[in-house]
Amino acid sequence: MNPVHARYPFLASARESVREADIGLAAIVTGEERHAAVERGVERVRRALIDGTVRPDPDDQRRWDTRAELLSYPVARVLVSLVDAPGAVEKYASAEADTAYEQFTADFENPDDGLKSTTDDSISLAALLAEFDLSGAVRETIEGDGYRIAVGEYLPLSSNLDDDSWTLATRQLADGTVKISEDELHDLLREAVRQRVSAGLPTEVPDAIREGLTDEVAELEDTFSEIDISRSIDVIAPEAFPPCVESLMERAQDGEDLSAPAEFALVSFLASANADTDELLALCGVDSDTRAKSVRYRANRVGDESGAQYAPPSCETMAAYGECPVADDEDPTADARCETISHPLAYYEDALAEAEKSN
Ligand code: SF4
């Protein structure tokens, strides 16, 4: 199996290699022992819905081989079709797309053969454009300051992107093409991945496979119900934020470039507290257009119109990321309320209730 398929399992050639290997999903999920692909498939969905990424858990010592990684993708698609969690399909597709985006932008920056072809474990821009039938529709500008994309391909890829800068009225149109920057081309490719992943989801699941995954679906639903803390928080009161969020906010406001999980934790916490975009940008100390774009993108991805949204990570996950000041081995912060809760939102809810009582 080609390692690039494990990193980009939504590629048509990855699907083909699963077909060629003739590995039936039923055989994988109904085996006596839990197959590594099922184990990783469960992790893929859990991480997607809780953390907004499908990367393996950094604290998990296990290493998934190419086969388990590749096969975990069809398993995850089935699992996400079966779990009862608000917005599961949308969150899952966004997490797959965000993870692919991190990987392909890194691959583009460090091409390992310079031949514009897909090598063993990385993908080139040319190969990704070809994957989405965009080779003939995208070309570099003569000036070398970006790209032009045919408007017919631009519209379906940009219509779902919220920022006003994607509307056609704000774009330079010429000869049926739209001018875009390199970063914007990458954003459109991320959207192409998201659309590819969400196509056909939720999928019809045959009874034998549904039965084979009963335990895994229950395990995932248990995890989500644990974090379904509150839908009623609708006040922004920074003085009641838990130490972890306070610290992330201060660091962001000081201009620190937070890691992706840390930024996700901060943005999803603030979005859960119903911060609107302006409040969110202010609390994250955003002062440049590039960072505003990234924070806005994340904010749009952590919530959807139905109100379903990613819960921020639990205390356990925050500690695993090294983002819980109370669990800091070298310099722990003492906080009595932290001893009584297992989720930053529960801390906030509790602190708000106490403040209300004393008023
Ligand atoms: S215990 Fe939980 S709420 Fe308290 S600082 Fe750590 S992660 Fe935040």
Boltz pocket constraint, residues with backbone or C-beta under 6 A from the ligand:
constraints:
  - pocket:
      binder: B
      contacts: [[A, 242], [A, 243], [A, 244], [A, 245], [A, 314], [A, 315], [A, 316], [A, 318], [A, 319], [A, 323], [A, 324], [A, 325], [A, 326], [A, 327], [A, 335], [A, 338], [A, 341], [A, 342], [A, 343], [A, 344], [A, 347]]
      max_distance: 6.0
